[in-house]
Amino acid sequence: MPRFALSALGVDQPGIVAAVSGALMELGCNLEDSTMSILQGHFAILLVVSAGPSVTVAELQAALEPEADLFDLIVSVRALHDPVPGAEAGGDPQGSQLFEPWTISVHGADRTGIVHGITAALAEAGGNVVDLATHLVGGADAPMYVMTLRVTLPGGIEAPAAAARIRAAGDALGVHCTVHPDEADTL
């Protein structure tokens, strides 16, 4: 069954999700993974969809064209090929070691380089970003930067050392950074 990655971006307005998901439904597509968010007045959609065996990138683009025109969206579709091992959990794509889910929370005065500094320390520690969200909060006179990351870190005794490296990067940036293992998810 073919799978596709789809992104759409445009000025936020009611009906975008209904229109995009309706066009995909008409083609028989199933939304497997998705994230959607408003970013400073712009609505962003990222989807992984599966489709019938004969559906192509061109057909998906054509099916979404009326919605893209109606909502002034920039739409991109690309075919996904073989699944990436470990991708479900954001783990090691090579499958060579156990990874554990952790959460990183960062807040402090807004400045350039916070995302880079924390994610560079994470990468150096062998970790991987699963989900990342940032927000600028507070007034214009004293903006506060807030970042939350869901990550995977190398398992076992390496995880605390990786967490310490990430906290040290936060200290160097002058922001408060907490790093802790995720608790088991319950539905």
N, C-alpha and C positions, 0 to 999 in steps of 0.2 A: 504494500500500500504506500503510495508516494506521500512524502511529508514535505512541508514548505515552511520557511521562516517568512513572516510578513511584518512589516512595520508601516505605521501611518502616523503622520504628524500634521497638526493644523491648529488654528485658533479654537479654543474650547467653545463648544456650543452643544445644546441638548440634541440628542439623537444620533451622535456619531457611532456609539457602540451598537445601537440597534441597527443602523444602516449597514455597517461593516459585517456584523454577525449575520444579518439577514442575507446579504449577498453570498457569504460563505455557505450558509445553510442551503441556499438554492442550488449550489454546486455539489451538495452532499458532503461538505467538509466538516470535520470534527475539530473543535478547539481543544488541543491536548494541553498546552501550557500557555499562560498569558500573563502579562503585566500591563497595566494601564494606569496612567497618572497625569495629573495636571501639573505642568511645570511653568510657573509664571505666566499663566493665562493660555498656554498652549497644551493641547491634549496629545499625549503620546501613547501609542499602542505597539506592543511587541507580542507576536503570537507565533506558536508552532501549531500548524494544522495538518491533519491527515486528510487525504482525499481519495476518491475512486481511482482505480488503476489507469484510467485514460486522461485524467486531469493534468494539465501542463501549467507551467509558469505563465505563459501567454494567456491561457484561459482565465487564470486567477486575476491577472492584471486587467483583462477586459471586463470581467465580472465586477471588479471594484471601481472601474472607471467612472460610472455614473455617480457613485457615492463620493469619490474623490473630487469630481467636478462640483457636486452639490455642496460639499462642506469645505472646498478648497484645501484638500488634503494632499500631502506628498506621500505617495504609497510606493513601497518597494517589496518585491517578492523574489525569493530565491529558493531553489530546490535544496532540500537536505538529503544527504545520501546516507550512508551507513551510520547507525547510532554510535555515539561516542561512549566507550566503556566508562562507567563511573559517573557519567553526566547527570544521572538522576539525582544523585546526592551532592553533586558539585565536588566530588572527590578526585582522586588521582586518575587521570585519563589512561595511564599506563597500567593501572590496577596493581601496582607493585607494593603498595603499603596501605595500611588502614588509616583512614582519615576520620576525625571527629568533628561534629558541628559545634561551633562557638559563636558568640555574639560579641561585637565590639561596639561600644558607644563612645562617641567623642563630642565634646562641646567646649566652646571657648570663643574668644573674640575672633571675628571674621578676619581672615588674612589669606593671601595667596599661598598655595602649597600644602594645605591640610590634607586633601584627598591623596595627593601624590606621596607625601611623607608617610602616611599610615599604610597605604597600599604597597609602597615600595618595601617597607619593613615586613609586611605580611608576605610578600613574594620572596624576599630574602630568607624568611623563616620556613619557606616551603608550603605556605598556605595558599588558599584560593578563595576569591570572592564568589559567593553564591547570590547575594542580593545586597544592594547598596542604595541607601536613600540619604539625601542631604536636604536641609532646609535652612534658610536664613530667617531668623526670628528676631523680635525686638524692634525697637525704633531705629530710624535712620541715623540717629546720633550715637547709638551704641549697638550695632548689629551683632547678634550672637549666631555662630555657626553650629549646627547640630548635624551629626552624621551617625547613622546606624548601619552596621554591616552584619550580615549573616555570612559566616566564612566556614571553611574547613581547615583544620590544622592537622599536621602529622600526629598520629595517635601515640599513645603510651607516654614515655618519659620526655619525649620531645615537645609535647604540647605546652607544658609550663614555661619552658625556655623560649618558645615562640611567643607566648603571651607576654613574657617579660620584655622581649625585643620590641614588640608593638607598643607596649606602655612607655618604654624609653623613647620611642619615636614621638609619641604624644607629648612627653615632657620636653623634648627638644623643640617642639613646635609651640610650646606654651599653651597647650590645650589639655583639658581633663580627659583621660582615656581609661575606660574600664574594659577588661577582656575577661569573659567568663564562659565556661562550657554551657551549651544549651541543655535545658531540661528536656526530658522526653515529651514529645508533643502528644496532647490528648485532644480528641475531637468531642 
